[in-house]
């Protein structure tokens, strides 16, 4: 089952911490469960199923997303990354929270 997104969420730019950049990131957001809620072209081999039958990004045994290159911590399917990954803003509240838990 695919759910189409009809409304794009916007992030208030005043909520973004300009001191945080992806260059110093440890890809902590790539350890979160990613539910696929729109069709962005994620290759089938990266798609798994959660306990309720929904589509999610597969993760390795240690919790990392299977699409992350462990050497560079870069997404190997960046152009086809899930909608949630596209909306997870660098320096946003959610980003800061995940970094603090690392």
C-alpha positions, 0 to 999 in steps of 0.5 A, a space after each residue: 500500500 502506498 500513500 500519496 502525499 498531497 501536502 508538503 510540510 514546511 520547516 520554519 527556517 528560524 528553527 534551524 541551528 546554523 552551527 550544525 552542518 552535515 560535514 560533521 555529522 555521524 549520520 545519526 538520522 540514518 539509524 531511525 526507522 524510515 517508513 515509506 509514505 510516498 513513491 520516490 523510487 527507492 530500489 526494491 532491495 532496500 525496502 522491508 516490511 514492518 510488523 504491521 505490513 507497512 513498507 520501511 527502509 531495511 536496516 542492518 542488524 546494528 540499526 543502520 539504514 542499508 542505503 548508507 555507505 559506512 565508509 563515507 556515511 553518505 546515502 547511496 540512493 540519495 536521488 531516490 531517498 525516501 520522502 522522510 529523509 528529504 524532509 529531515 532538515 540539517 540543524 532542525 530540532 529533530 536533527 539536534 535531538 538525534 545528535 544529543 542522543 548519540 
